[in-house]
Amino acid sequence: MSEDTTQEETAEVGGENQNQNQAELTVQDLAAIKQIIDLASQRGAFRPNEMVAVGQTYSKLETFLNAVSSSQGEAQ
C-alpha cells in the first residue's frame, strides 16, 4: 500500500515539474518570436488592419529585449 502512495506522489510531483517546464518562456524564446514577427511581416502574413497591433507588440518586445540585453551587459 505504501508503494502505491509513493508512486502516486512521485507522479504528482513529476507532473508539476513537467508543467513548470512547459510554461517556461526564456529571453531566447522572445528573441525568436521577434524574428518570427519580422519574417512574417516581410512575407505579408498580416493584413493592413492588423499591422498596428503587430507593430505595437513588436516594439514592446524589442524594448524589453534591449533592456534585458543592456542589463546583462552591465552585470558582466
Steps between C-alpha positions, in 0.01 A plus 500: 500500500778745580660425161181610325489823698867572430454439127194726493686776685796466264270519199336814639833670568631397159190639335543832680862526387401416145233770501748754632748415223229528237395843626853642480568789266861611464662810356617284210137400436400867493783579258378217276145640514634840395674341202183310408294820506760675286509218246121465490453873441758495219310216335167681528344267754306778672211703362541878500247544782699254714833677452439757775460231767790299360721809488415604855569150631823483302614834644423391857687176444798680349512748790487217753773301324724809479450566872584141588803507272633821654442377855684176420784703354524709816495187717798358315 
